[in-house]
Amino acid sequence: MNRHDFLPIILGSDENAYGNVRLIHETYKVKPLLLCTRLLIPTMHSTLFELVQIDRFDQEDIFPNALLSILEKYAEPNKKLIVIPCSDYYAGMLSRHYDKFKGLIANHFLSDKLLETLDTKDKFYALCERFGLDYPKTVVCEPRERENALDRMDFQFPIVVKPENSNAFEYLHCHFEGKKKVFFFDKREDYLAMIRNMNTSDYNGKLIIQEFIPGGDSAMRVINSYSDDQGNVKMMCLGQPVLEEYAPKTLGNYAAIISRFDMDIYAKVKAFLENIGYVGFSNIDMKFDSRTGKYMMFEINPRLGRSSLFVRAAGLNMIEALINQVVYGKETDCVYGQASALWTNVPRMVLRRYISDPALSAEIDQHYRQKNVIRSIWYNKDLNVKRIISVTRYFYGHVNNYRRYYFDKEHASFSTLQG
């Protein structure tokens, strides 16, 4: 097949979407369709895709028919349509409505039944329990239980509090004072103050209350993977986040990652994914617990992560793994990320200021000296004056965010950080 025998369709317009668009351009020189409700800064002023804006496309009553009309419009006998969701809610809607698109989309997604077993943290932890993966001590509470949920804790402060899915449409679109993707508390009264604010909103999802696993950002780990239509894992890449973001709306998102190699954790996660029959892209977050030497699983996302270009920095290409299997029918053994490289979404000055570990700082400096660094939305084959201005402002806007919001998770008193 030649490069025109498939058409990628990207759902979303964030860093994840742009990273996928960039990979497609680098690898195939194909211009994908990008479907979204509105452009976000990472995809603004880009020339690498054809834009299709659809009002309320991210909502359940609009999405199925809107996507179906696009698929029918671009369907051709000798062209395969590849759909790549860049958010949890797009991935979820693809799974729930897949029967409507059968025969039009070449790649496959999690079945609605399987997605139902892992689409929230509490369900994911039940799977971890079943398949022998470690996870933090956790209390799951329904909306009516929020104020009394701490009475059921069998662990001590500090605690971490999260919605069951911080990327779910319901949480993304609710509003209350002090809203964050994730909360840290070392006092009951601070937790209760947040709950009273949350209870004024229309958020009706569960809350996850967990023990805080000691360690700063660099104790986190992330694995991105691709599994073929038969559930065989074909590509995996492990990353060590060395800095996270701290602005309330993006708190916990990765800001910089160094790719790593650890065959033990690769083998454990690969076995888990294959045992449950996972299909497509996955993004698994975990944290290394220095007290036990175990990796504690946090969540699995049915898509690549917004920081997934760290895989490309390590020399692998997740989009190519998908296209090779779905379009070209190539069968390969699983490829594991081994090379060390740096992906970053923030300026070097931020890394120098907020990464205090001397060994990590020296490693980062070495990657810069060796030009072994990649930034998702700064792509030298997609630069024009407007894009340079918007991306530069966005990139350096992180400097002010860190000055305003940064705290040391490992040593901070969380009670001083609320509000």
Residue, then its C-alpha position, 0 to 999 in steps of 0.5 A: m500500500n502507498r501512503h494514500d491508502f489510509l486516512p488517520i482521523i484524530l479526535g481532539s486538539d490538545e498536546n496528545a492530538y498534536g503529538n499524533v499529528r506530528l508522528i503521522h507527518e514525520t512517518y508518512k507525510v499524510k495529512p489527517l483529519l482533526l475532529c474537535t469542538r474547538l482548537l486548543i493552543p497546541t494545535m492552533h495555526s498548524t498546517l499538518f491536518e485538515l480541521v473539521q470543527i463540530d459543535r458539541f462533538d464531545q457530547e454523547d448525543i452528538f458524537p455517534n452520528a457526527l462521526l458516522s457522517i465523517l466516516e461515510k463521507y471519506a470511505e473509499p474501497n481501497k482506503k482504510l480509515i484509522v480513528i485515534p481518540c486523544s481523550d478518555y471520553y472520546a475513547g469511551m464513546l468509540s467503545r460504546h458506539y462501535d457497532k455503529f461504525k463497524g466496517l468503516i473503521a479499520n482499527h479496533f477499540l476496547s469492547d464496551k464490556l471490558l472498558e466498563t471493568l477499568d474505566t474508573k480507578d475503583k474498577f481498575y483496582a478491582l482488576c489489579e486485585r484479581f491479577g496481582l498488581d499492587y495499588p495504594k490503600t484506597v477508600v471509594c466513596e459515593p457522593r452521599e458519603r463524601e463527608n463521612a468517608l474518612d471514617r473508613m480509612d485504615f491509613q494515615f494522613p497525608i492523603v490524595v483525593k481524586p475524582e474516579n476519572s479526572n478526565a471524564f466529561e462530567y468532572l471536566h465540565c463541573h465547576f466549584e471553588g478550588k477545583k483541581k485534578v487531584f487534591f493533597f491533604d494532611k488535615r481532615e478540616d481541609y478535606l471537608a472544606m473542599i468537599r463542601n465546595m464540591n457539593t455545590s457543583d453538579y459533579n455526581g461521580k465517586l471520589i477516590i481517597q488514597e494513602f499518599i505514597p512517599g516520594g516526589d515527582s520522580a518516583m512516578r512511572v508511566i507505560n504507554s503500549y500498543s496491543d493488536d486486535q488479538g490482544n497481543v502487546k506489540m510495543m511498550c515504553l516505560g518513562q520516569p517522570v522527573l517533573e509534573e505540572y502544578a496549575p490546578k487544572t493540570l495538576g499531576n500531568y507530566a511536564a518532563i519524562i526520561s525514558r527508561f528500561d525495566m524488563d520486570i515491570y514490562a513483563k508484569v504489565k504485558a501479562f496483565l494487558e494480555n490476560i484481560g484481552y486489552v486492544g489498542f493504545s494504553n497509558i498506565d500510571m504508577k508510582f514506585d513505593s520506596r518502603t516496599g520496593k513495589y510499583m503501585m498502580f494508579e490508573i489505566n487510560p484507553r489511549l496514548g497519554r498527552s506526554s506520549l511523545f516521550v516514546r518517540a524520544a526513546g526511538l519508538n513510534m506508537i502510530e507506526a506500530l498501529i499502522n503496520q498492523v492494521v494497514y500493512g498486516k505486519e506481524t512482529d514480536c513485542v518491541y520494548g523501549q530501551a533508549s534513554a531520552l528526554w521529553t519535556n513540555v516546559p522550558r529548560m529553566v523550569l527543569r533547572r529550577y524545580i528538579s533538585d535531584p543532582a543525578l537527574s539534573a546531570e542526566i537532563d543536562q547531558h540529554y540537552r548537550q547530546k540534543n537528545v530532547i523532544r518537545s511535543i508541540w515545537y516541530n520545526k516542520d510546522l512553524n509559521v509566525k502565528r504558531i511560533i508566537s502562540v507556542t512560545r507564549y504557551f511554553y513559557g507560560h509554564v514559568n509563571n505557573y510554577r512560580r505561583y503553584y509549585f510545591d514539594k510533594e515530598h516535604a511540603s505541608f499540604s495544609t498550607l497549599q489549599g485555597 
